[in-house]
């Protein structure tokens, strides 16, 4: 399992957290998504590395901005 961390900007409430969680969770290979509203941190656990462009597109489709990625 691979875990990647991202920073998403534009989230202001629980609805935002749910929207980002839903769109990222729907991506193929994603096993778990954890969103921290206070920090904008989004942690994604997946079976294989996911292209940042794929995460970025999902986040932008939900109306938010992927600010950065840091793999761990």
N, C-alpha and C positions, 0 to 999 in steps of 0.2 A: 504494500500500500504506500502511495506517495502522498505527502501532504504539502500543499503550496499555500502561501499566504499572500493576500492582496489587500490593498487599501482602496476603498470605494468612497467617493465623495458624493454629497447630495442627499444622503439619507438623514431624515429628521424625526422619524417616528417608527412605531412598531409595524405599521403597514409597509414602510420602506424595507424593513428587515425581512418581512414575509415575502415581499416581491422579489428581492435579490435572492433569498433562499430558494424560492420556487424556480426561478429561471436557471440558476446555476445547478440545482439538483436535477433538473431535467436533461442535462447534458449527458451523453453516453459515457459510461465508466465512472461517473461520480458516485461515491458511496456515502459521503457525509459532508454537510456544509454547516459551518458555525459562523454567525454574524454578530459582531459586537457593535451596537449602535454608537456607543460613547466614543470609540476610537476609529470607527469605520473599517475595522479589520474584518476580513473575510477569510476563513480557513477552509480549504477544500481538500478532502481526502478522496483519492481516485486510484483506480487499478493501474493506470499508466499515466505518464506525463500528459497534460492537456496543453495544447497550444494557447499561448496567452491571447491570441487573436480570437479564439473561440470563447474564452471567458469574457474578454472585452466586449464582444458582440452581444452576448447574453445580458451582461450588465447594462449596456447602452440601450438594448431593446426594452429593458425595464425602466429606463429613464434616468439612469445614474451614470457616473463616470468612474472608470477604473484608473486610479491614479498611479499605482505601482504594484510590482510583484516582488516577492522575496521567497525563494525556495528554501526549504529546510529538509 
